[in-house]
Every structure is written in structure tokens, then in C-alpha cells.
Amino acid sequence: MSLALDPAAQDLLFREARTANTFTDEPVTDEQVQAIYDLVKYGPTAFNQTPLRITLVRSPEARERLVKHMAEGNRPKTAAAPLVAILSADNEFHEELPALLPHFPQAKDMFFAERPVREQSALLNAALQAAYFIVGVRAAGLAAGPMTGLDFAGVQKEFLDADHTPLMVVNIGKPGEDAWFPRSPRLSFDEVVTTV
Amino acid sequence: MSLALDPAAQDLLFREARTANTFTDEPVTDEQVQAIYDLVKYGPTAFNQTPLRITLVRSPEARERLVKHMAEGNRPKTAAAPLVAILSADNEFHEELPALLPHFPQAKDMFFAERPVREQSALLNAALQAAYFIVGVRAAGLAAGPMTGLDFAGVQKEFLDADHTPLMVVNIGKPGEDAWFPRSPRLSFDEVVTTV
């Protein structure tokens, strides 16, 4: 069974792409991030809510502030990656909904008037977009190093506000020497998929 | 700025791919689902935990049981799609961790001994895998119709168990007539990305 997606693209995005732990010092430009965003912004979310927000950590002092909130094992790579991005969910995404969903602007008040509902929806949909973003980084010929080993409350306080929930930090760049462990196994189809 | 991913693949996965609301009656085979899984299983998750589980709703009686738990506006398309999949998060994913993470098997007990921690991690990481799955459906030349307008407790009780949290239901098939609304707008780069 062959996919419609050509094999080179399959390799680039999934089969040969790996989570990098080391990087070369080749910079990642704003133009590259813009190209990634302009591709993955089309990935679907519920009610087109697109709650993902991206904080690019570019200044040395911001990098230093971030590294201290990372788990110890993640600090060296977060300090060394050409670019580091904090991905967060905007819990007030509903303010943008009338513009984002012009054929159904009343969704804002019908479904998202309550903050806990928004938080749950923002978390799920920003996570979908985080995955699209990781795929997009790979589509740009770069390696992503997504990490959840960090002090989330610390990162939120240091870089975000009460309306933005951090999801993960992603190192971005060209893979360096010994960039990854051997590929770990995956569950078989029968372990994951059941039919009713 | 051009991406490494070729333009045809960009179109197939993001730019021209759309959330379909109608489908032709061309079947979606198990071989196609297997090919999708064999591609997207490589998408990264924290500690390689891969908590996504997929329930393919194939029998007419199971389809009928599912449709009644969907929001009214989602019922006709869920009833008509060639294939419908329930995506869920396995909150007991840690049992598989020693096999999935052979270089660090102690992660199971060091990080995931407590159920609330597992639930939070399973939700985020299964959502990442749900997005990889949507991309994979598109890679197979099919349209995905992900939906969260449904009675989650009802779907869980009807098809899953207390250890599996449903995330969404996805209609899968070739797009039919009038399959989608005009593309809704997206936020601009400057609305989503900030630099520190």
C-alpha cells in the first residue's frame, strides 16, 4: 500500500526525521520561522480557533532566563540550540473567533463564554497546532527538539501571562554531532488500532 | 523563503487539504489505515510514550451507536463517512514504557507512577499524535474531518473504558460534493509570534 505523499517527503517529515539533542551553530532566521508558520497555520482546529502562540527566545538574556526553568537534562541543549521557541495556548482565543470564523461568529458566545471550557479547548487545539509546527520545522529541513521537562509555572511567570498556558519548549536547528539516540521502537498496528 | 518540502506535498498536507464535511462512498481500507499508521507512528512524543489509541468504527450497528453521541450538526456526516475513527488517550501508557524506551526504562516509575500525571501527559501527547494522524490521512490522499462536537462521556462509556479518554472523532474518506466552506482566515504571523 503506497501513500499519495511522495517517499522523500515521508522521510523528511516522519521516517528519517528525529528529535535532535545537538545542533550545528547555523542560525535559524525569522524568514524560516515565517515560512514554517505560513505552511502550518492551515492545519485544522475546532471552530478554526487556532489558539497556539509562539514565543521566539532570541536574546542571550532571555535564553539564560529560560534555561534555568528547564529540567537539568534539557539545559545544555536549550542553551546551545540556534533557536528556542516556547509554544503556549491562548485561553482568550475566543476574542479572535468572530474574525476567524466569519460564517459562524456566534460560536464565541454560544460555546466559549466560560473560561474552563476555553482552557480545555485551547489545550487540545494548541497541542494539535504544536504537532503541525513540529512537522513544519521538519518541512523547512530543520530538526525539532520538543521538550516538556521544564518548570511550567516558572516559564509562564517568566515569559507569558495568566491567559497563556505553556505547552512545551522546542529547540530548532540543523542537527549536530551525535544528535540522537537510536530510534526507539513503536507499538504495532494491532496494539494501537481496534475495530468495532 | 522556500521550504525543503516540495510544493506538491505542502499542498497535499496543508495548503489545499481541507476538513471535509461530505464524502464519496469509496471505501477506506484497513490497508490504507495501516499505511497511515506506519508513517505517523514515528511522530515524536515525550519519552516516546505514544499514548494515542484508535478505534475504527466499521460495523453498521457500531456506527449507529456512535452517531447518537455526536452533536446534531455532526450526525449526518458521521453517518455517511466511509470510515469513522475514535481517537483516544491511553492513561495507562506507562505499562508499555519499558519496551518503548529501552535506553531509560526507569522513566515508568520515576515520572509516571501517579495517575493524574499520566492523564495530563497522555492528553497532550495523544493530541500531538492526533495531529500527526490527521496529517497522515492527508498523506494517504484522503480528507479528514476531525470533530470535537460530541458527548465525550457517552462515547467513552459506549466504546472505551475508564483508562481511555476520547479526544475526538475523525471522519475519513474522499471528499464529496460541496465538501467544505470557503477557507476561513488565519491569524497573521505577528498576531501569533512574539520575540524576546
Interface residues (C-beta under 8 A of the other chain):
Chain A: M1 S2 L3 A4 L5 D6 A8 A9 Q10 L12 L13 F14 R15 A17 T19 T29 D30 E31 Q32 V33 Q34 A35 I36 Y37 D38 L39 V40 K41 Y42 G43 P44 A46 N48 T50 L52 R53 I54 T55 L56 V57 R58 S59 A62 E96 A99 L100 L101 P102 H103 S121 L123 L124 A127 L128 Q129 A130 A131 Y132 I134 V135 R138 A139 A140 G141 A144 P146 T148 G149 F159 L167 M168 F181 P182 R183 S184 P185 R186 L187 F189 E191 V192 V193 T194 T195 V196
Chain B: M1 S2 L3 A4 L5 D6 A8 A9 Q10 L12 L13 F14 R15 A17 T19 T29 D30 E31 Q32 V33 Q34 A35 I36 Y37 D38 L39 V40 K41 Y42 G43 P44 A46 N48 T50 L52 R53 I54 T55 L56 V57 R58 S59 A62 E96 A99 L100 L101 P102 H103 S121 L123 L124 A127 L128 Q129 A130 A131 Y132 I134 V135 R138 A139 A140 G141 A144 P146 T148 G149 F159 L167 M168 F181 P182 R183 S184 P185 R186 L187 F189 E191 V192 V193 T194 T195 V196
